[in-house]
């Protein structure tokens, strides 16, 4: 018998074993819908769901022992565009994709690191 989803309590036909994408820790079984919603949470985005479901998703995210606790105020609403890929030239996009592939990391992580390094660099950039 399948276990109930840890966030919405639905018993799925095929449970998804959710894990933290940053640290790899297993967080427990979720239904397909909640597993997809966790992708938003893991990316720092607030999916458009009820306050109670968002609260459950945030508690679920906290099951990773290495992640700091999250609250709704830490998340960017989904309606706010944050896609910087549209600002890249085709050549820059291909280079970024190749670097991410070789590093076995997401393009977003590579961009975030580069932006952090640029912002923390001495002024004059």
N, C-alpha and C positions, 0 to 999 in steps of 0.2 A: 504494500500500500504506500502511495506517495505521501510525503510530508506536506503540510500546509505551507504556503508562502509566508515567510517571516514578517512581511510588511502588511499585506492585505488579508491574510488568512485564507485565501482561496486555495483549494487543493488542485494543483494543475495535473493534467494528464502526463505531461513530461516536465518534471521540475528542472530548473536551471541552477547549477551550482555556482553561485555568485562569488567573485573574489575581488579584492582590491587591485586595481590595475597599476597602482604605483608600487605596492610592496608585495603583491602576490598572495596575501593571506586570504584563506577561505572565509567567507562571511556567512555562508549558509544558503539553504534552498530558497529560491524565489520563483514566482510564476513568470511567464515570458514578459508580460506587461511591466511588472516591477523591475525585472532585470534590465529591460530597455530604459526605463526611467532612471535607473542607477547610473547609466552612462552619462546622463545630464549632470547628476550629482557629482560624479567623479571628475567631470570636466568643469566643475564650479558653476554650473548653470542651474537655475531653478525651473523645473518643469511646471507646466500649468496643470496643477492637481489641487485637490482639496487640502486645506491646512492640516487636517489630521493625517492624510496620506504622506504629505511632505514631512511631517514630524516623524512618522514611522520610517521613511526612507533615510532621513538624517540619522536616526538611531541605528539603522542598519549599517550605514556608512561607518559609524563609530565602532563597529565590531572588528575593524582592523586595529590591532594593538599599536601600530606605528603612526596612524593618522590622528591628527588633533581633532577634538570634537568640533562639529560643524553646527551652525544654526542658520536659519533662513536668511539672516542678514549678510551672511558670508557669500551668498550666491548671487550671480547676475541673472536677472529675469531673462527667460528664453527669447522674448521679443526684442531684446537689445542686440543689434548685430555686432559680432566680434570677429568676423572672418577676414583676416588680413591677407589670405591667399589671393584675393581679388586685386590687391595692390601690387603683387609681384609680376614681373615680366615672365614670359614663358620660360626663358632661360633660367631665371632665378628659381622659378617653381621646380624645374627639372633638377637643378643643383640641390635644392632643399630636399626633394624626394630621394635623390641618390644618397645624400648624407644620412638621412633618416633610415634608409634601408640598410646601409652599411653599419650604422650604429645600433640597428635593431630597436629604434625608438620612434615615437610618433613625430610627425612633422611639427605638431603643436609644441611638443617638449623642446625640440631644437630651436624653434622660433622664440619660445619663452626664454630659454637660456641666453640666446643671442641678445634679446632685448634687455634682459637683466644686466648682462655684461656691459652693454652700451650705456644704459642708464647709470650704472655704478662707476663708469670710467670717469677719469678727471674731465672737467669741463673743457670745451673746445671741440666736442664731437659734433 
